[in-house]
Amino acid sequence: MLSRTADHLFWMARYTERAENTARMLDVNLQTQLLPQSAEAAELGWRAVLGISELQPAFDDKYPAITHKDVIDFMVKDPENPSSIASCLTHARENARAVRGALTTEVWETQNTTWLDMQSVLNNHTLERDPGEFFEWVKHRSHLSRGVTIGTMLKDEAFYFIRLGTFLERADNTARLLDVKFHSADGNLLASHDADFYHWASVLRSVSAFETYRKAYRDVITPARVAELLILRADMPRSLMACVTEVVTNLAEVRNNSSAETERFAGRIHADLRFSSMDEILKRGLHDFLTEFLKQIYELGNRVSRDFLLPLAA
């Protein structure tokens, strides 16, 4: 497959997944804001969202202070923010348009309809009236895109590059979402308080894992188990373990003469997760673990670009 085609397919999937995960991250913080807390704690929550997304400097350049409305506007519909949901869905559609011949009609129409409907959804003030409804719409369109891809596309290189982009992005964003909540936990993840139930429940719901947690643990929600579910459980679709497993599998399907080192690098990340325990991760420090994981995923993305896609801009 031409590297240009692979590049468009890969980034179409990454941008679609990024839009969904941005919606999830904003939604969990919005739910948390509904709980009793001080104004300082509320502001710290929004700062955490911007900081983990590496958007704090860009936001500060544009706004004099942090308010939930400005953060949501900036991360949802600001065209100058390349990681905003609107920008991501636009980029996903443009990448799909560039390789329409490699996609089924259903996949292209799903991407194009999402972009067209986004204009209407933003213009009818759904975001201002009910942000949760808008975030659910974004998640639904992302689910639809994945489902149509799996249900209609031939399982060839085009399919595998789409899946590779999806799970690299999901691994990155799951780690960031975890860090948003756990970075402010003062490292005491083994402690659990009744007042924290709604906080951890909102984190689980943000990754569609609340019912999964109940099935897996059948017990009260504790921070350590939330972390275990979203990091080490291979049977949890959005966990780091599940995402890296998919990355390794799809890399094997598209391997070429220069990708052996990239496969080995991905394999080491996979092995570290597979043979780690939650106790070891907590002893090391969850924030440090997630920071290192994010660095590894970033490096893996660079290696995939070097081996298969268009050269990265200098």
VEXMARGU-460298 format. One record per atom (N, C-alpha, C, O): x, y, z. Coordinates in steps of 0.1 Angstrom, whole numbers, plus 5000, padded with zeros to 4 digits. Each point is the difference from the previous one (the first is absolute). Last residue first. Example, Ala and Ser with C-alpha at 12.3 -4.5 7.8 and 13.67 -1.06 7.14 Angstrom:
<nodes>
512849785071 500950115000 499250115008 500550115001 499849324998 499150125000 500950125000 501050005007 
</nodes>
This chain:
<nodes>
509451825100 501150035009 499650115009 500950045009 495749604970 500550134997 501150035011 499949965011 499149534974 499550105009 500650144996 501250004996 498049604968 500950055010 499450115008 499350094995 497549534986 500750124995 501050055010 499749995012 499249514996 499150114996 500950114993 501249984998 500449595022 498949974991 499450124993 499449994989 504549995043 500149884993 498949984989 500249934990 500150465039 501349994993 500049874991 500550014989 495850075040 500050114989 501349984992 500050014988 499649725050 499049964990 500050104988 500049954988 502650165049 500649894993 499149954989 500449964989 498050385040 501050054991 500749894992 500350024988 496549855044 499450074989 501050064991 499849994987 501849825052 499549904991 499350064988 500249954989 501350335045 501149954992 499649904991 500449994988 496350175041 500450114991 501249954991 500050024988 498649705046 499050004990 500450114989 499849984988 502949995051 500249894991 499049994989 500449974989 499250375043 501250024993 500249894990 500450024989 496149945041 499750094990 501250044991 499950014988 500749715050 499249934989 499750094989 500149974988 502050215050 500949924992 499349924989 500550004989 496850255041 500950094993 501049924991 500250044988 497149725041 499250054989 500850104991 499950004988 502149835052 499749894991 499350054987 500449974989 500250335047 501349974993 499849894990 500650014989 495750085038 500350124991 501349974992 500150034988 498749665045 499249994988 500250114991 500149984987 503349785047 499350134999 499250004987 500649994989 502149645034 500850094991 499450145000 500750104999 496949575023 501250025007 500950104993 500750095005 495449754974 499750105011 501350035008 500150125004 500249564962 499850134994 499750105011 500550114999 500149445014 501250064995 499850144995 500850095002 495449675011 500850045012 501350064995 500550105006 496749724962 499550135005 500850045012 500350125001 502149574963 498949995009 499650135005 500850104999 501849694954 500050095012 498849965009 499049944995 502249864961 500749945012 500150105012 500749975009 497150154949 499649875002 500549945013 499449935007 502050504977 498650005005 499649865004 499449985011 504850074969 500050075013 498650005006 499949985012 500649844945 500549915010 500050075014 499749935010 499150334952 498949905003 500549905011 499249975009 503850354975 499050075007 498949905004 499550005012 503949834961 500550035014 498950075008 499949975012 499249954942 500049875008 500550025014 499549945010 500850424959 498649985004 499949875009 499250005010 504950084971 499750115010 498649985005 499850015012 501649704953 500649975013 499750105011 499849975011 498750124945 499249895006 500649965014 499349975009 503050354966 498850065005 499149895007 499450025010 504649854968 500350075012 498750065007 499950005012 499749794945 500349905010 500350075014 499549955010 499450244943 499150025012 500449905012 499350015010 502250044941 500750105010 499350015013 500350095008 498249634954 501449975002 500750095010 501149975005 493749975001 500850004988 501549985003 500349965012 494249975010 501450005001 500750014986 499549954991 495750035026 500550094990 501550014999 500550094994 497049625037 499349994987 500550094989 499849974988 501850045058 500449884993 499449984987 500649944991 498050425036 501450024994 500549884993 500650014990 495349965034 499950074987 501350034993 500250014988 499749795056 499449914990 499950064986 500349944990 501350325047 501049904996 499449914989 500749964991 496450365027 501150064993 501049904995 500450004988 496249865041 499550024986 501050074991 500249974989 500949965057 499849874993 499550024986 500649934991 499650455036 501349964995 500049864994 500749984990 495250185029 500450094988 501449954995 500249994988 498149805051 499249964988 500550084988 500149954989 501850165052 500449874996 499349964987 500649954991 498250455031 501350014993 500449874995 500649994989 494250085015 501149995009 501350024992 500149974988 495250004996 500750135000 501250005009 500650115002 496549504993 500350054987 500850134999 500750024991 499449565045 499350135000 500450084987 501250034999 500749545013 498649994996 499250125001 498850004997 505849965018 499949984985 498649994995 499850024988 502350235057 499049904995 499949994985 499650104994 503350225032 500549874998 499049894995 500449904996 498750605010 501449984996 500349864996 500549974989 495250195028 500350084988 501549994996 500450074990 497949695048 499149974989 500450074987 500049954990 502450145051 500349874994 499149974988 500549944990 498750465033 501250014993 500449864994 500449994989 495850035039 499850084988 501250004991 500049984988 500549845054 499449904991 499550074987 500149944989 501950325046 500949904995 499449914990 500749964990 496550365032 500950064990 501049904994 500349994988 494949845029 501250065006 500950054990 500149954989 494549875019 500950064991 501250065008 499850085008 497249495008 500050145000 501150054990 501049934997 497349604990 500450065013 499950154999 499750054989 500449594976 498949975008 500250065015 499749935010 503250034946 500450015015 498949975009 500249955011 499350044940 501449955002 500349995015 500749905005 495150274979 500149864996 501449955004 500149885005 499150585002 499149925009 500149854997 500049925009 502350384963 500650005013 499249915010 500549925007 497750174950 501149904999 500749995014 500449895004 496250434991 499549875001 501149894999 499949905007 501550544988 499449995013 499449865002 500349945010 502250284951 500549885007 499349985014 500549925008 499850434952 499049894999 500449885007 499949894995 502450545007 500649904991 499049884998 500549894997 498350465031 500550084989 500749914990 500250044989 497949805052 499050024990 500650084988 499549984989 503349945048 499749874994 498950024988 500249954990 501050425037 501249964992 499649884992 500349994988 496650155043 500050094988 501149974991 499950004988 499949785054 498949954991 499950084987 499849954989 503250195045 500549884993 498949944991 500449954989 498350425037 501150044992 500549884991 500250014988 496549925044 499550074988 501150044991 499850014988 501349805054 499349904992 499650074987 500249944989 502150255051 500649994987 499249914990 500450004988 498450085058 499850124993 500649994986 499650084991 501049575041 498750004994 499850124991 499349994990 505649835015 499050075009 498750004993 499950014988 505449745011 498750024993 499050065010 500049965012 505749924977 499050055009 498750024992 500050034988 504149854992 499549885007 498850045009 499349925005 503350394969 499049934992 499549885007 499049954996 503950505012 499449905009 498949934993 498850025004 504050344977 500749875001 499349905009 500549895001 497850564987 501050005010 500749875002 500649975011 496050174956 499649915011 501049995011 499949925009 499950324945 499750085012 499649915012 499450065010 501849754948 501150085003 499750095013 500950045007 495949664972 500949945010 501150095004 500649995011 496050124955 499449985013 501049965011 499950055011 501650044945 499150125004 499549985014 500050095008 502349554970 500850105006 499350125005 500350065010 497549614964 500349955014 500850105007 499850025012 499350084944 498850015008 500249955014 499650065010 503949894959 499850145004 498850025008 500050085010 500949494973 501050045010 499950145004 500150035012 497149824954 499649945012 501050035011 499650035012 501450134945 498950075006 499549945013 499650075010 503849724963 500550135005 498950075008 500350055011 498549544968 501049985011 500550135006 500050025012 497250004950 499349975012 500949975012 499750045011 502250054946 499450125006 499249975013 500150085009 501849564967 501150095005 499450125007 500450045010 496649674969 500549955013 501250085005 500250005012 497850114945 499050015011 500649965013 499850075010 502949894951 499850145004 499050015012 500250085009 500449504971 501250045007 499950145005 500450035012 496149804962 500049945013 501350055008 499950025012 499850104943 499050075007 500049955015 499950085009 502949704962 500650145003 498950085007 500450085009 498449494976 500949995011 500650135003 500350035012 496749944951 499349975012 501050005012 499750065011 502149984946 499350125004 499349985013 500050095008 502349544974 500850105006 499350135004 500350065010 496449544986 501350014993 500850115007 499750045012 495449744992 501150005010 501349994992 500749895000 494650344983 500849884999 501250015010 500550115002 494950155008 501350014993 500749865000 499949925009 495750195013 499950014985 501449994993 500049974988 499050015062 498949924993 500050004985 499449924994 503750335035 500149855003 499049924992 500349894995 499550585002 501349964995 500149855001 500449934991 495950275028 499850004985 501449954994 500049924990 499950165056 499149884997 499949984985 500149894995 502350495022 500749875002 499249884996 500549914994 497450525004 501149994990 500849875002 500349934990 496350165040 499449974987 501149994990 500049914992 501250245051 499649855001 499549964986 500349894995 500550565010 501349935000 499749855000 500649924993 495850375011 500550004986 501349934999 500349944990 497850105053 499149914991 500650004986 500149904994 501950395038 500349865003 499249914990 500649904995 498450555003 501449984995 500349855002 500649944991 495450205028 499950004985 501449974994 500149924991 499650145055 499449874997 499949994984 500349904995 501050515023 501149915001 499549864997 500849924994 496050425006 501050024989 501149905001 500449944990 496550075045 499449954988 500950014988 500149914991 501350285050 500049865000 499449934988 500549904995 499450585011 501349954996 500049855000 500649944991 495450415005 500249875007 501449944995 500049924991 498750534998 498849965007 500249875008 499549995011 503950204961 499750095011 498949955008 500050025012 501249734950 501150005009 499750095012 500349965012 496750024952 499949885009 501150005010 499749975012 499150364951 500350035014 499849885009 499750025012 500050034938 498750005008 500250015015 499149995007 504749994962 499250124997 498750015008 499450115002 503549515000 500650115006 499250134998 499950085009 498749534970 499949975015 500650125007 499550055011 500749944942 498650035005 500049995015 499350085006 504849824973 499750144998 498650035005 499850105007 501649454993 500750085010 499650154999 499850075010 498849614957 499150025012 500750085011 499350065007 503349844955 498950094996 499150025012 499550115003 504149595003 500550144998 498850094996 499950115006 499149444997 500450055014 500450144999 499650085008 499649694952 498750045007 500350065014 499450095004 504249734970 499550134994 498850045007 499850125003 502149475010 500950115003 499450134995 500150105008 497549524981 499950025014 500950115004 499650095008 500549774948 498850075002 499850035015 499550105004 504249644982 500250144995 498750085004 500150115005 499849435003 501050065009 500150154996 500050095009 497349644964 499450025014 500950075009 499650095008 501849784948 499150115000 499550035014 499850125003 504949654996 498749974995 499150125000 500350105007 505049954988 499049985010 498749954993 499850024988 504250124989 500549895009 498949975011 500249905007 499350454961 500149884992 500449885009 499849894996 500050565020 498749944999 500049874993 499249915003 504250435016 500249864997 498749934999 499849885004 500550585006 501249994992 500249854995 500749984991 495850155039 499750054987 501249974990 499949974989 500649945058 499149904993 499750044986 500149924991 502350395036 500849884997 499249894993 500549934991 497250455023 500950034989 500949894996 500349974989 496749985048 499350004988 500950044988 499949944989 501950075054 499749874997 499349994987 500249914991 500850515026 501249944995 499749854996 500549954991 496050295030 500350064986 501249934994 500049974988 498849925056 499149944991 500250064986 499749934990 503050255044 500349854998 499049944990 500549934991 498950525022 501249994992 500249854997 500449974988 496250135042 499650044986 501249994991 499849954988 500949955057 499249904994 499650044986 500049924991 504650275027 498650015004 499249894993 500449954989 504450145006 499549885008 498650025004 499549915007 503050444970 500049884991 499549875007 499749904993 499250635014 500549895008 500049884992 498949944997 499350454986 501450035002 500749895009 501250005001 494050024990 500749964988 501550025001 500849944993 495449965046 501050104996 500849954988 500749915001 495749855025 499750064987 501050114996 499850064989 500649635051 499049944992 500050074986 500049934990 502950205047 500349864997 498949934991 500249894995 499550575019 501349994995 500349864995 500649984990 495350125033 500050064987 501449984993 500049974988 499649885056 499249924991 500050064986 500249924990 502050335043 500749884998 499249914990 500649944991 497350455024 501150034990 500849874997 500449984989 496149995043 499550034986 501150024990 499949964989 501149985057 499749874994 499450034986 500249924991 503550405029 498649975003 499649884992 500649974990 504150345023 499449874996 498650005005 499750025012 503350424970 499749925012 499449874995 499549994989 501950334979 500750065012 499849915013 500850015009 499649834937 499050045010 500750055013 501049945004 501549934956 498750054994 499050055011 499250094997 505249725011 500250104991 498750074995 500050114995 500049515033 500350125008 500350114990 499850125004 499349464978 498850055006 500350135007 499350104999 504349664983 499250054989 498750075006 499550104995 503449675035 500650134994 499150064990 499950124999 498749465019 499950115010 500650134994 499450115001 500149424980 499450124994 500050125009 499450104997 501849405007 501150094995 499550124993 500550054990 497149595034 499850014986 501150084993 500150024988 499749945059 500249864995 499950004985 500749924993 498450495028 501449965002 500349874994 501049984993 494550195008 500850074990 501549955001 500649994990 496449835042 499649964986 500950074990 500449934990 500250205054 500549864998 499649954986 500949944993 497350475022 501550014997 500649874997 500949984991 494750025024 500150054986 501450024995 500449984989 498949905056 499549894992 500150044985 500449924992 500550405041 501149914999 499649884991 500949954992 495950375020 500950054990 501249914998 500449984988 496449895044 499450004987 501050054989 500149954989 501150085056 500149864996 499449994986 500549934991 499250495030 501449974997 500149864994 500849974991 495050175025 500350064987 501549974996 500349984988 497449665044 500350155001 500350054986 500249924990 496449675019 501450025001 500250155000 499150084996 496949504996 500450115009 501550025001 500749905002 497249904952 500149965014 500450125009 500650094995 499149934957 498650005007 500149965014 499050025007 504849974964 499750135004 498750015007 499750105007 501749504973 500750025012 499750145006 499950025012 498549874945 499349925010 500650025014 499350025010 503050174954 498750075001 499149935011 499450075008 504649724979 500350125008 498750085003 499950055011 499949584960 500349955014 500350125009 499650005012 499650094942 498849955007 500349965014 499250035009 504450104963 499250115004 498749965007 499650065010 503149604972 500750075011 499350125005 499950035012 498349724952 499949925012 500750085011 499550005011 500750194946 498750005005 499949935014 499350055009 504749914968 499850145005 498750025006 499850065011 500949544967 500650005013 500150145006 499950015012 498349934944 499249925010 500650015014 499350035010 503150164954 498750085003 499249935010 499550065009 504349714976 500450125009 498750085003 499950055011 499749594959 500249955013 500350125010 499550005011 500350104943 498749965005 500049955014 499250045008 504950074972 499250125002 498649965005 499450075009 503549584978 500550065012 499150135004 499750025011 499449744948 499649925012 500550075013 499250015010 502150184949 498550005001 499649945013 499150055007 505449924983 499650125006 498550025000 499550075009 502349554970 500550005013 499550125008 499549995011 499749984942 499249915008 500350005015 499150005008 503650264963 498750055001 499049915008 499250055008 505249804983 500150125009 498650065002 499650025011 501149634957 500049955014 500050115010 499349995010 501050134945 498749945003 499949955014 499150025007 505050144978 499150115001 498649955003 499350065008 504249634984 500150065013 499050125002 499550025011 499649564956 500750125000 500050075014 499049995007 500649474987 499250125000 500950135000 501050005007 
</nodes>
